[in-house]
Amino acid sequence: MSRYIPNTYNNHRAARLFGRFAVGFVIAVVLLAISLFFGLRRYIVYTPDGLKLEIPWLEEAAGE
């Protein structure tokens, strides 16, 4: 009597592909957040009320 044993590599292929995609997406989001933090760091202003982000090109558009 032989017992059917499915090919386990093919059964986990989709999960492995999704896992790689998820890890890549998380790494991309973390890198984007870090680059935004360091890129916008010069526009952070400390006030008595707290932190304020003053971006010059957004203030000009709002003043029109």
N, C-alpha and C positions, 0 to 999 in steps of 0.2 A: 504494500500500500504506500503510494507516494503522496506526499502532501504538497499542495500548491503554495509556493512562497513567492509573493509578488516581488518584482524588482524594486527595491527600496530607493535606489538612486533616482529613478524616474519619478517616483511618488513625491520626493522632496525637492524636485527641481524648481517648481513654481514657488515654493516657500523660500528657497534660497535666493531666487531672483528678486522676490519682493523684499526680502531682508536686506539685500545689497542696495536696492533702490531706496529703502527707508533710511539706511545709514548714510547714504550719499546725500539725501535730502536734508537730513539733520545737520550734517557737516556743512552743507552749502548755506543753510540758514544761520548757523553760528558764525561762519566767516562773514556773511553779509552784516550781521549785527555788530561784529567787532569792527569792521571797516566803517560802518556808519558812525559808531561811537568815536573812533579816532578822527574821522573826517569832519564831523560836526562839533568836535570838542572846542574849537576856537570860537564858536558862536554861543557858547553857554555863558550866561551872565548870572552872577550871584547877587540876589537882592534880599532885603530883609524878609520878604514874603516867601522866599524859596528860590529854586532854580528857574531860570527863564531861558528859552531858546530864541535868540534873535537872529534870524536869517535875513540878510540884506535884500536878496531878490524877491522874497515873499513880502517884505514890508513895503517895497516900492509898488508892487501890484495892488496891495490892499489900500494904499493911500490915494489911488486915482479916483 
